[in-house]
């Protein structure tokens, strides 16, 4: 079976607002990771990983320099990646409020669909 490219869409403006605040270099790195997610069938956990105990929530992982960025997303209809919120990771543990926000946005997305 031939691999069909994934499509990336945004729910709300949370991701776009975050993206626009970043430097050009960080934006380029985010776009590089998106390119991989769209075109590679089996994406490495280095770039895309399921979140534990979150009912289908994933995190896109972007590293630039010594900074780590996370973008929450989920899959819809298998090939659509829906982006929610994003943040710069400052500690080892992902902030619970960011996970809760992503879960709220995910529920909202599927309710509005």
C-alpha positions in Angstrom: 0.0 0.0 0.0 1.3 3.4 -0.9 2.0 6.0 1.8 -0.4 8.9 1.6 1.0 12.2 2.9 -0.5 13.5 6.1 -2.2 16.9 6.3 -1.5 19.3 9.2 -4.3 21.6 10.3 -4.7 24.0 13.2 -7.6 24.1 15.7 -8.0 27.6 17.0 -5.1 30.1 17.0 -3.1 28.8 19.9 -0.4 27.1 17.8 -0.2 30.0 15.3 0.2 32.6 18.1 3.0 30.6 19.6 4.7 30.0 16.2 4.7 33.7 15.4 6.4 34.6 18.7 9.4 32.4 17.8 12.6 33.4 16.0 13.0 32.6 12.3 15.4 29.7 13.2 12.9 28.1 15.6 10.2 28.5 13.0 12.4 26.8 10.4 13.1 23.9 12.8 9.3 23.5 13.5 8.7 23.4 9.7 11.4 20.8 9.3 9.7 18.6 11.8 6.3 19.2 10.2 7.9 18.1 6.8 9.0 14.8 8.4 5.5 14.2 10.0 3.8 14.9 6.7 6.0 12.7 4.5 7.5 9.9 6.6 5.3 6.9 7.2 6.9 5.8 10.6 7.8 9.0 12.4 10.5 8.6 15.0 9.5 9.1 18.7 12.2 11.8 18.6 9.7 13.9 16.7 6.3 12.6 17.5 5.3 10.7 20.6 2.0 9.6 22.2 1.2 11.1 25.6 0.5 8.6 28.3 -3.0 8.4 29.7 -4.4 11.2 27.5 -6.8 9.3 25.1 -5.1 9.9 21.8 -3.1 13.1 22.5 0.4 13.3 20.9 3.3 15.7 21.3 5.4 16.9 18.5 9.0 17.4 19.8 11.2 20.2 18.5 14.6 20.9 19.7 16.7 23.9 18.7 19.9 24.7 20.4 19.4 24.0 24.1 15.7 24.8 23.9 12.9 22.2 23.7 9.5 23.0 22.3 6.3 20.9 22.4 3.3 21.0 20.2 0.2 19.0 21.2 -1.8 17.3 18.5 -4.0 14.4 17.7 -4.9 12.4 14.6 -8.3 12.7 12.8 -9.3 10.2 10.1 -5.8 8.7 10.3 -4.1 11.1 8.0 -5.0 14.5 9.5 -2.8 15.9 12.2 -4.7 18.5 14.3 -2.5 21.0 16.2 -3.6 22.5 19.5 -1.3 24.4 21.9 2.5 24.7 22.0 5.0 25.8 24.6 8.7 26.0 25.3 9.6 23.3 27.8 11.6 24.6 30.8 11.6 21.5 33.0 11.7 17.7 32.6 8.0 17.3 33.4 5.4 18.6 30.9 3.2 21.2 32.8 -0.1 19.7 33.7 -2.0 22.9 32.7 -0.6 22.6 29.1 -1.8 19.0 28.9 -5.3 20.0 30.3 -5.5 22.8 27.8 -4.6 20.4 24.9 -7.3 17.9 26.1 -9.9 20.7 26.3 -9.0 21.9 22.7 -9.1 18.3 21.5 -12.7 17.8 22.9 -13.7 21.1 21.5 -12.3 20.2 18.0 -14.3 16.9 17.9 -17.5 18.6 19.2 -17.3 21.3 16.5 -16.5 18.8 13.7 
